[in-house]
């Protein structure tokens, strides 16, 4: 099946990407269709990074919805020019999904930030587990002293079932044993398979 449609309802009009101006592309980031936003971000990565990043930050400043601002942050990341002020604004969002996405951007842009460890320590104490999980992942890439300090904050804030294995893995990296040996491995194929 190529496409399933609902009779009588018009198809989604494809967003203009190829040949669109930067302003048009930034407006595409408001579209509900993920693939349209994905293609738009890909196109913006091909443009002049300084110009794209500057226009994305300016565009973000005019947006009311934080998700649109997050799209702009991703655009600046794609241009390798993450804007620290925009990142900081999103790290302080009331929406845990926005905060966790911002922590992930911070994790991969340490070279552009003044103090990633401070950001990660704050994320480690976040009330939502998804944000703390991002802090755990990022902590495993820090030096031992800083990584352990971040993990201690996560531990004090609480480790839920969704982050337990990630936390143990990150702890293991600093103790030299990141992979826990499995005791219940099934070595032979199930009897019903030849």
C-alpha positions in Angstrom: 0.0 0.0 0.0 1.5 3.3 -1.0 -0.9 5.6 0.8 -4.0 5.3 2.8 -6.3 8.2 2.6 -9.7 9.2 4.0 -12.2 9.9 1.2 -13.3 13.5 1.0 -10.4 14.9 3.1 -7.7 16.7 1.2 -4.1 15.5 1.3 -1.5 17.4 3.2 0.1 20.0 1.0 3.8 19.4 1.0 5.9 22.1 2.5 8.2 24.1 0.2 11.7 23.1 1.2 13.9 23.1 -1.9 14.5 26.7 -3.0 12.7 28.2 0.0 14.1 31.2 1.9 15.5 30.8 5.4 12.4 32.6 6.7 10.1 30.2 4.9 12.1 27.2 6.2 11.9 28.5 9.8 8.1 28.8 9.4 8.0 25.2 8.3 9.2 24.3 11.7 5.7 25.0 13.0 4.2 22.3 10.8 2.7 19.3 12.6 4.2 16.8 10.2 7.5 15.5 11.5 8.9 14.6 8.1 8.3 18.2 6.9 10.2 19.5 9.9 13.0 16.9 9.4 13.5 17.8 5.7 13.5 21.5 6.7 16.2 21.0 9.3 18.2 19.1 6.7 17.9 21.9 4.2 18.9 24.5 6.8 22.1 22.5 7.6 23.1 23.0 3.9 22.9 26.8 4.2 25.3 29.3 5.6 25.6 28.4 9.3 26.2 31.9 10.6 23.2 33.3 8.8 20.9 30.3 9.6 21.9 30.4 13.3 21.4 34.2 13.6 18.0 34.0 11.9 16.9 31.0 13.9 17.7 32.7 17.2 15.8 35.8 16.1 12.9 33.7 14.9 12.8 31.8 18.2 12.6 35.1 20.1 9.3 35.8 18.4 7.7 32.4 19.2 5.3 31.8 22.0 5.4 28.0 21.9 8.4 26.4 23.4 8.4 23.5 21.0 9.0 26.1 18.2 11.9 27.5 20.2 13.2 23.9 20.6 13.1 23.5 16.8 15.2 26.7 16.5 17.7 25.3 19.1 18.0 22.1 17.0 18.6 24.3 13.9 21.4 26.2 15.7 22.9 22.8 16.7 22.7 21.7 13.1 24.6 24.8 12.1 27.2 24.0 14.9 26.4 27.4 16.5 24.3 26.5 19.6 22.9 29.6 21.2 23.6 29.5 25.0 20.8 31.9 25.9 18.2 30.0 23.9 19.5 26.7 25.5 19.3 28.2 29.0 15.7 29.4 28.4 14.7 25.9 27.4 16.6 24.3 30.2 14.2 26.2 32.5 11.0 25.2 30.7 8.0 23.9 32.7 7.7 21.0 30.2 10.0 18.1 31.1 10.2 17.0 27.5 11.7 20.4 26.5 14.1 20.3 29.4 15.3 16.8 28.6 15.8 17.7 24.9 17.8 20.8 26.0 20.0 18.7 28.2 20.7 16.4 25.3 21.7 19.4 23.1 24.0 20.6 25.9 25.6 17.1 26.2 26.7 17.2 22.6 27.8 20.9 22.7 30.2 21.1 25.6 32.7 22.9 23.4 30.2 25.8 23.0 29.1 26.1 26.7 30.8 27.8 29.6 30.0 25.0 32.2 28.3 21.8 31.1 28.8 20.2 34.5 26.7 22.9 36.2 23.9 22.2 33.6 24.2 18.5 34.2 24.1 18.9 38.0 20.9 20.9 37.7 19.4 18.3 35.4 20.4 15.6 37.8 18.3 17.2 40.5 15.3 17.7 38.1 11.9 16.5 39.5 11.3 14.5 36.3 13.0 11.2 35.6 13.4 11.8 31.9 15.6 14.8 32.5 17.6 13.0 35.2 18.1 10.1 32.6 19.6 12.6 30.2 21.9 13.8 33.0 23.0 10.1 33.6 23.8 9.6 30.0 25.8 12.8 29.8 27.6 12.1 33.1 29.1 8.9 31.7 31.1 11.1 29.2 32.6 13.3 31.9 35.8 12.8 33.8 35.4 10.5 36.8 35.2 13.2 39.5 32.5 15.2 37.7 30.6 12.2 36.5 30.4 10.6 39.9 29.2 14.0 41.4 26.4 14.1 38.8 25.4 10.5 39.5 25.3 11.2 43.3 22.9 14.1 42.7 20.7 11.7 40.6 20.8 9.1 43.3 19.7 11.6 45.9 16.9 12.8 43.6 15.7 9.2 43.0 16.3 6.5 40.5 13.2 4.9 39.0 12.9 1.7 37.0 13.4 3.4 33.7 16.8 4.8 34.6 18.1 2.0 36.9 20.1 0.2 34.2 21.5 3.4 32.7 22.6 4.5 36.2 24.3 1.2 36.9 26.0 1.3 33.5 27.3 4.9 34.1 28.5 3.9 37.6 30.3 0.9 36.1 32.2 3.1 33.7 33.8 4.9 36.6 34.5 1.6 38.5 36.0 0.0 35.4 33.2 -2.6 35.0 30.5 -1.1 32.7 29.0 -4.3 31.5 27.3 -6.5 34.1 27.6 -10.2 33.3 24.2 -11.8 32.6 23.4 -15.0 34.5 20.3 -16.1 32.7 21.6 -16.2 29.1 19.9 -18.8 26.9 22.8 -20.3 24.9 20.9 -22.9 22.8 18.1 -22.2 20.4 14.6 -22.9 21.5 13.6 -26.6 21.0 11.0 -25.8 18.4 13.6 -24.3 16.0 15.7 -26.5 13.7 
